[in-house]
Structure formats: structure tokens, C-alpha cells
Amino acid sequence: MDIKEEWEKALSEKDCEKLLELFDDYIDSIETEEELREELKRLGEVAVQCDDPYDLLHEIGHVYAHLDDVESAIELYRRVVDRKKDDPEEYATALYYLADAYEHFGMPEKAIETYQKLLEHEENVLKNDKEIALTLANLAVNYDELGETEKAIELMERAREIFERIGDEKNRLISLLDLAHFHYELGDYDTAETLINEVLRNPRDDEIEINAKLVEAEIHAGREDYDKAFKALREALLKAINVSDDIFGVVFDTLVDFIEGLFNENAYDTIAKNMEAFAELFEDDTAYFFRAIAELARWKAGDDEAKKRFDELYSKVENGELRSILDEWKRPKLSLSLGL
């Protein structure tokens, strides 16, 4: 049976698990936008009838976003909410995924509206403290996205109190991380540092510790203590190497953004003296990448000999993405504000 036949069979049987399995290969085989939209429409009609449609809706949503038609993706989530409204637990789940979709597609106002509806349902019907606290935390993140950081702190404090009361230590620590970041955004570095120190004093999983180190780096950068910011980023990167590719990617991108900000601030000496600590973490060409950054900084600071050393190191960097970062930084730039 070829993929087209398998796809049609799964559609007719409303086998969402099979459709999800076939999704990437089948969608990639479609040649025209018109045909793709027609197929997404057929698939959406089946997906909204699934017991657990959310992974499939997520994939459909990404294709619609690629077609610049997020509204069609959101409409599918809304239809699931309507279909699940008679089952209190399922209705709550559907509302969560609708709010999450709004958040994912960059609509924080709509996400807040939906999370608020979910919160009322949880407080009045389900009465599950943990779910109430998680929704408060999600509301806080979206208010922060809108720049209403004081409101975000108020909501996250409520979430933290509930996590503490019910003994959910992991989510309590995550709420402290978010609170630290919010206070950092308001320029209250002392409060942010106190919260981060509380997280780092407690037993925690690697992901929480990595995120704590990233917020710690933000705080040090806010105080313009860049050496300490680099130290926190190094600790985060070292731990992330052994956790997952996704988390490592987040930390690495944060580090690159930080270095770029320092280049834009002409903080060449600070960059140059901190790169070897990162280079020694790697055995591949990433080590040459960080050493090349150090020489680029020295070159920009006026050391003409550093250009030769930079060129030699650059030639050893085989990774195209890393090379393109170095290419970008070699070019003269307008000054931009520093920020993680």
C-alpha cells in the first residue's frame, strides 16, 4: 500500500494516530498550495472528531502558519472546545490547548482571555489546586509578554503560594525562576538575585538549574558585571551539554546573543578574556569558533596580529552556522543596546 492509500484509509477510519504518523511524509508529497489547503481542510474535519486531537492539530497548525493562515488553525482548536464542553475535564484540556495555540502563534491577548475562562472553570467546577496554579502561571507569562510585568508578578505570586501549599516543589521553583525574570525586567536586580539564590539552594533538576543560571546571567549583565554573566552562562552550557539538544540550543543561542551585544557595546577585552573558558568545553570545531571570537575581539580592539590568528582559526570552523555568525560579526555594525 502506498502512502496515498494509507492516508485515505486512515482518513476514512478517522485514525488520528496513523494520520499523525504519516503526516510529514504525506504533506511533503503535496505539490500545490491549492491541493495542500484542500488536504488540510479534509484532515481538520477528521482531527476535530478525535478523542485526543492535540498533537495532530499542532502539526496542522504549523502548516497553516506557513501558509500565513493561522486563523484556520485556531478555528480547529475552537471547534474542539465546543465539542468537549459537556465533559468538564475534557473541556478544561481543550481550553488549555486553545490558549496555548494563541500563545504559540503570538496572540497573548487572546491567550489571556482563554486562560481566564479556563481559570474560572477550574476554580468553580474542577477545584484542582495544581491546575489553578498552572493556569495562573500561564496567565502571568502572557501578561509579561504584553509588558504588564507587575500584573505578571501578582499572578505568579499567587501560583507560587499554591505550589508551596500543596507541596509541588518543582513547580514552586519554576515559579520562582519566572518571578526572578520578571523582577529583572523591572530593574529590581536585588529581588531577582534573592529569588535565584533560593532556587539554586534547593535540590532541583538539571533543566531548572540551567534556567536559573540563565536568569542569573541576565541579572549580572543588567549590573554590567559581564565576567560574572559569562561564568553563569558557562555553568549553564556545561550542564546543558548532557541534558538535551533542545536545551543546549537555547543556552548556546543565549550565549551568542550575549556576545553579540558585547560586540555592539565595543566590550572587546571582556569578550577576549572569557572565550577560552567556553572553548575548553568542546572537542569539535566549536572550540575553534570560541577561540576565533576571542581573536576577532582583539582584532577589533586594534591588535593587527589578531587578524592572522582569527583567519587561521576561522579556516578550522567547518560548521556553516558558526561560520555565518563569525561572518556577521566581522562586518562593522551600528551600536545596539546590550541585552540577553
C-alpha positions in Angstrom: 0.0 0.0 0.0 1.5 3.4 -1.0 1.3 6.4 1.3 -1.7 7.9 -0.6 -3.7 4.7 0.0 -2.6 4.6 3.7 -3.6 8.2 4.1 -7.0 7.8 2.6 -7.6 4.6 4.7 -6.6 6.5 7.9 -8.9 9.4 6.9 -11.8 7.1 6.3 -11.3 5.3 9.6 -10.6 8.5 11.5 -7.4 7.0 12.7 -5.7 10.1 14.1 -2.7 8.2 15.4 -2.0 6.8 11.9 -2.6 10.3 10.3 0.0 11.8 12.7 2.5 9.1 11.8 2.0 9.7 8.1 1.7 13.5 8.3 5.2 14.7 7.5 5.8 12.4 4.5 2.3 12.8 3.0 2.2 16.6 3.4 5.7 16.9 1.9 4.4 14.9 -1.2 1.8 17.6 -2.0 2.9 19.8 -4.8 0.5 22.8 -5.0 -0.8 25.2 -2.3 -4.4 24.7 -3.5 -4.1 20.9 -3.0 -2.4 21.4 0.3 -5.2 23.7 1.6 -7.8 21.2 0.5 -6.0 18.4 2.2 -5.7 20.4 5.4 -9.4 21.1 5.3 -10.2 17.3 5.0 -7.7 16.5 7.7 -9.1 19.2 10.0 -12.6 17.8 9.7 -11.3 14.4 11.0 -8.9 15.8 13.6 -11.6 17.7 15.5 -13.5 14.4 16.0 -10.6 12.6 17.6 -10.6 11.8 21.3 -7.1 13.2 21.6 -6.6 15.6 18.6 -3.9 17.9 20.0 -0.7 16.5 18.6 -2.3 16.4 15.1 -3.7 19.9 15.5 -0.3 21.1 16.4 1.1 19.8 13.1 -1.8 21.1 11.1 -1.3 24.5 12.8 2.3 24.7 11.7 1.4 24.1 8.1 -1.4 26.7 8.2 1.1 29.2 9.8 3.5 28.5 6.9 0.6 29.4 4.6 0.1 32.6 6.6 -3.4 31.4 7.7 -3.2 31.0 11.5 -6.9 31.7 11.8 -7.8 28.4 10.1 -5.6 26.6 12.7 -7.1 28.4 15.6 -10.6 27.7 14.3 -9.9 23.9 14.6 -9.0 24.3 18.3 -12.2 26.4 18.9 -14.3 23.6 17.4 -12.7 21.1 19.7 -13.5 23.3 22.7 -17.2 23.4 21.5 -17.2 19.6 21.1 -15.8 18.9 24.5 -17.9 21.4 26.5 -20.1 18.8 28.1 -17.2 16.9 29.8 -15.7 19.2 32.5 -12.2 17.6 32.4 -12.1 17.4 28.6 -13.4 20.9 28.3 -10.5 22.2 30.5 -8.0 20.3 28.4 -9.4 21.8 25.2 -9.4 25.3 26.6 -5.7 24.8 27.7 -4.7 23.8 24.2 -6.6 26.7 22.6 -4.9 29.1 24.9 -1.6 27.5 24.2 -2.2 27.8 20.5 -2.9 31.5 20.8 0.3 31.9 22.9 2.3 29.9 20.4 1.1 32.0 17.4 1.8 35.3 19.1 -1.6 36.3 20.3 -1.1 37.0 24.1 -4.4 39.0 24.5 -6.4 36.0 23.1 -4.4 33.6 25.2 -5.1 35.6 28.4 -8.8 35.7 27.5 -8.9 31.9 27.1 -6.7 31.2 30.2 -9.1 33.4 32.2 -12.0 31.3 31.1 -10.1 28.2 32.0 -9.2 29.6 35.4 -12.9 30.3 36.2 -13.8 26.7 35.1 -11.0 25.3 37.3 -12.0 27.4 40.3 -15.7 26.9 40.1 -16.0 23.4 38.7 -12.9 21.3 38.9 -11.4 22.8 42.0 -8.0 21.3 41.4 -5.4 23.5 43.1 -2.4 22.4 41.0 -4.3 23.1 37.7 -5.4 26.5 39.1 -1.8 27.4 39.9 -0.5 26.3 36.5 -3.1 28.4 34.8 -2.2 31.4 37.0 1.4 30.9 35.9 0.4 30.8 32.2 -1.6 34.0 32.7 1.4 35.6 34.3 3.7 34.8 31.4 1.3 36.2 28.8 0.8 39.4 30.8 4.5 39.8 30.9 4.6 39.3 27.1 2.2 42.3 26.9 4.6 44.4 29.1 2.3 44.2 32.1 5.0 42.8 34.3 3.6 44.0 37.7 0.4 42.1 36.9 2.5 39.1 35.9 4.3 39.2 39.3 1.0 39.4 41.1 -0.4 36.3 39.3 2.9 34.3 39.6 3.0 35.1 43.4 -0.5 33.5 43.7 0.7 30.5 41.7 3.8 30.2 43.9 1.8 30.3 47.1 -0.4 27.4 45.9 2.5 25.3 44.7 4.1 25.9 48.2 0.9 24.9 50.0 0.3 21.7 48.0 4.0 20.7 48.2 4.7 20.9 44.5 8.4 21.7 44.8 9.3 21.5 41.1 6.6 24.0 40.0 7.4 26.2 43.1 11.0 26.5 41.9 9.8 27.2 38.3 7.5 30.0 39.6 10.5 31.5 41.5 12.5 31.4 38.2 9.7 33.3 36.4 9.4 35.8 39.3 13.2 36.4 39.2 13.0 37.1 35.5 10.0 39.5 36.0 11.8 41.4 38.7 14.9 41.6 36.5 12.8 43.1 33.7 11.6 45.8 36.1 15.3 46.5 37.1 14.9 45.2 40.6 18.1 43.1 40.5 18.4 42.6 44.2 15.0 40.9 44.5 15.7 38.9 41.3 19.0 37.7 42.8 17.4 36.7 46.1 14.9 34.6 44.2 17.5 32.9 42.0 19.7 32.1 45.1 16.7 30.4 46.7 16.3 28.2 43.6 20.0 27.4 43.5 20.0 26.5 47.2 17.3 23.8 46.7 17.6 20.3 45.2 16.4 20.7 41.6 16.5 19.0 38.3 19.0 20.0 35.6 16.6 22.0 33.5 15.6 24.2 36.4 19.3 24.8 37.3 20.1 25.7 33.7 17.3 28.2 33.6 18.3 29.6 36.9 21.8 30.2 35.6 20.4 32.0 32.5 18.4 34.3 34.7 21.5 34.8 37.0 23.4 35.8 33.8 20.7 38.3 33.0 21.0 39.9 36.4 24.8 40.1 36.2 24.5 41.6 32.7 22.0 44.1 34.0 24.5 45.2 36.5 27.2 45.3 33.8 29.2 42.6 35.6 29.9 40.8 32.4 32.6 38.4 33.8 30.0 37.0 36.2 27.4 36.8 33.5 29.9 34.8 31.4 30.6 32.5 34.4 26.8 31.8 34.8 26.4 31.1 31.1 29.4 28.7 31.1 27.8 26.8 34.0 24.5 26.6 32.2 26.2 25.5 28.9 28.3 22.8 30.7 25.2 21.3 32.3 23.1 21.6 29.1 25.7 19.6 27.1 24.5 16.5 28.9 20.7 17.2 29.1 19.2 17.6 25.6 19.9 19.1 22.2 16.9 21.5 22.6 18.1 22.9 26.0 21.7 23.1 24.8 20.4 25.1 21.7 18.6 27.6 23.9 21.7 28.1 26.1 24.0 28.4 23.1 21.7 30.9 21.4 21.5 32.9 24.6 25.3 33.0 24.8 25.7 34.0 21.2 23.2 36.8 21.7 25.0 38.0 24.7 28.4 38.0 22.9 26.8 39.9 20.0 25.5 42.5 22.5 29.0 43.0 23.9 30.5 43.4 20.4 27.9 46.1 19.8 29.0 47.8 23.0 32.7 47.5 21.9 33.5 45.5 25.0 36.3 43.7 23.2 38.6 43.0 26.2 35.7 41.4 28.1 34.9 39.1 25.2 38.5 38.1 24.5 39.4 37.1 28.1 36.2 34.9 28.5 36.2 32.8 25.4 38.8 30.2 26.3 36.6 29.0 29.2 33.9 28.1 26.6 36.4 26.7 24.0 37.7 24.1 26.5 34.2 22.6 26.9 34.3 21.3 23.3 36.4 18.8 21.3 35.0 19.7 17.9 35.3 22.8 15.8 33.1 24.7 18.3 36.3 25.1 20.3 37.9 26.9 17.3 34.7 29.0 17.0 35.1 30.4 20.5 38.9 31.0 20.1 38.1 32.8 16.8 35.7 35.0 18.6 38.4 36.0 21.1 40.8 36.9 18.2 38.1 38.8 16.4 37.6 40.8 19.6 41.3 41.5 19.9 41.5 42.5 16.2 38.5 44.9 16.6 40.3 46.3 19.7 43.3 47.3 17.5 45.6 44.2 17.6 46.6 43.8 14.0 48.3 40.5 14.7 45.0 39.0 15.8 43.6 39.1 12.3 46.1 36.5 11.2 45.2 34.3 14.2 41.5 34.8 13.5 41.8 33.8 9.9 43.7 30.6 10.9 41.0 29.7 13.4 38.2 30.6 11.1 39.5 28.2 8.5 39.2 25.3 11.0 35.5 26.1 11.7 33.6 23.6 9.5 30.1 24.2 10.8 28.3 26.6 8.4 26.1 28.2 11.0 29.0 29.0 13.2 30.9 30.4 10.3 28.0 32.6 9.4 27.9 34.1 12.9 31.6 35.0 12.6 31.0 36.4 9.1 28.3 38.6 10.5 30.4 39.9 13.4 33.4 40.7 11.2 31.3 43.3 9.5 31.1 46.9 11.0 27.8 47.4 12.8 25.7 50.2 14.2 25.7 50.2 18.0 22.8 48.4 19.6 21.7 48.1 23.2 23.0 45.2 25.1 20.6 42.5 26.3 20.3 38.8 26.8 
